[in-house]
Amino acid sequence: MSKIKEEAKKIIDKLPENVSMEEIIYRLHFTQKLKKANEDIEKGRIIPQEQVKRNLMKKLKEMRENG
């Protein structure tokens, strides 16, 4: 069995017996997104919160000035 299928099976096996297909899909998607985010953090591919705030404030100011 491939590593990806093994990971998916582990996630599904932890869910309750009466879980819906929608919940299974959500959990698989959520877990994949968390894994990707952790990889990005480990590789330094992040933007510090203060930088995000500065960028947002700058963009909002530009929008106000341009109508």
BELZIUR-V335367 format. One record per residue. N is the residue number from 1. PSI is psi as a letter, one per 20 degrees, with the letter a starting at -180 (NA if undefined). OMEGA is omega as a letter, one per 40 degrees, with the letter a starting at -180 (NA if undefined). Layout:
BEGIN
n=N psi=PSI omega=OMEGA
n=N psi=PSI omega=OMEGA
END
This chain:
BEGIN
n=1 psi=p omega=a
n=2 psi=q omega=a
n=3 psi=g omega=a
n=4 psi=g omega=i
n=5 psi=h omega=i
n=6 psi=g omega=i
n=7 psi=g omega=i
n=8 psi=g omega=a
n=9 psi=g omega=i
n=10 psi=g omega=i
n=11 psi=g omega=a
n=12 psi=g omega=a
n=13 psi=h omega=i
n=14 psi=i omega=a
n=15 psi=q omega=i
n=16 psi=q omega=a
n=17 psi=h omega=a
n=18 psi=k omega=a
n=19 psi=q omega=i
n=20 psi=r omega=i
n=21 psi=h omega=i
n=22 psi=g omega=i
n=23 psi=h omega=i
n=24 psi=g omega=a
n=25 psi=g omega=i
n=26 psi=g omega=a
n=27 psi=g omega=i
n=28 psi=g omega=i
n=29 psi=g omega=a
n=30 psi=g omega=a
n=31 psi=h omega=i
n=32 psi=g omega=i
n=33 psi=g omega=i
n=34 psi=g omega=i
n=35 psi=g omega=i
n=36 psi=g omega=i
n=37 psi=g omega=i
n=38 psi=h omega=i
n=39 psi=g omega=i
n=40 psi=g omega=i
n=41 psi=g omega=a
n=42 psi=h omega=a
n=43 psi=j omega=i
n=44 psi=j omega=a
n=45 psi=m omega=i
n=46 psi=r omega=i
n=47 psi=p omega=i
n=48 psi=q omega=a
n=49 psi=g omega=a
n=50 psi=h omega=i
n=51 psi=h omega=i
n=52 psi=g omega=i
n=53 psi=g omega=i
n=54 psi=g omega=i
n=55 psi=g omega=a
n=56 psi=g omega=i
n=57 psi=g omega=i
n=58 psi=g omega=a
n=59 psi=g omega=i
n=60 psi=g omega=i
n=61 psi=g omega=i
n=62 psi=g omega=a
n=63 psi=g omega=i
n=64 psi=g omega=a
n=65 psi=h omega=a
n=66 psi=j omega=i
n=67 psi=NA omega=NA
END
